[in-house]
Amino acid sequence: MKNVSKILVLVLVLSLFTNVALAEVEVNDYRVELMQKLVDRTNESILQDVERAQENSEMIMEYLGDNFLSRFIVDAIIDSLVRTTNAKADATIRIGERLGITVVCVYVEYFVGYRTVEIDPLYVIAD
């Protein structure tokens, strides 16, 4: 499961970075615009991950009830969610650094299963 997450993050980054790499970057504003598009795509992907984790956790809690087993499974879903979203965010931030653009994350709380989780959507800070 861990390797699958790494592969999915790599595919996402490569697909997103290809557009940036193939673009001819001449003007600073154009780089910021490209970075904003990359950040938007990453944030959309992160939101889909969160929604999927919420749906799966809700099904587990409904099916098994609120007990040790269901919480254990939900915790595993949350751990995977955090690892995946952090990897996506880190990769996008590194691309921004290479383009000379600051990208930051601000944690937002989401309810997943039986507890609150902080996930980090990204924002472009144009210098």
Residue pairs with C-beta under 8 A, 6 or more apart in sequence:
1 80
2 83
5 80
5 83
5 84
5 87
6 87
8 84
9 84
9 87
9 88
9 91
12 42
12 45
12 88
12 91
13 88
13 91
13 92
13 95
16 38
16 41
16 42
16 92
16 95
17 38
17 95
19 34
19 37
19 38
20 34
20 35
20 38
20 95
20 99
23 30
23 34
25 31
25 34
25 99
28 100
31 99
31 100
31 101
32 101
32 124
32 126
34 99
35 95
35 96
35 99
35 101
35 103
35 124
36 124
38 92
38 95
38 96
39 92
39 96
39 103
39 122
39 123
39 124
42 88
42 89
42 91
42 92
42 122
43 121
43 122
45 88
46 85
46 88
46 89
46 119
46 120
46 121
47 121
49 81
49 84
49 85
49 88
50 81
50 85
50 110
50 112
50 119
53 77
53 78
53 80
53 81
53 112
54 110
54 111
54 112
54 113
56 77
57 74
57 77
57 78
57 112
57 113
57 114
58 113
60 70
60 73
60 74
60 77
60 113
61 70
61 74
61 113
61 114
63 70
64 70
64 73
66 114
70 113
70 114
71 113
71 114
74 112
74 113
74 114
74 115
77 112
77 113
78 112
78 113
78 115
78 117
81 112
81 117
81 119
82 117
82 119
85 119
85 120
86 120
89 105
89 120
89 122
92 103
92 122
93 103
93 104
93 105
93 122
96 102
96 103
96 124
97 103
100 127
101 124
101 125
101 126
101 127
102 124
102 125
102 126
102 127
103 122
103 123
103 124
103 125
104 122
104 123
104 125
105 120
105 121
105 122
105 123
106 120
106 121
106 123
107 118
107 119
107 120
108 118
108 119
108 120
108 121
109 116
109 117
109 118
110 116
110 117
110 118
110 119
111 117
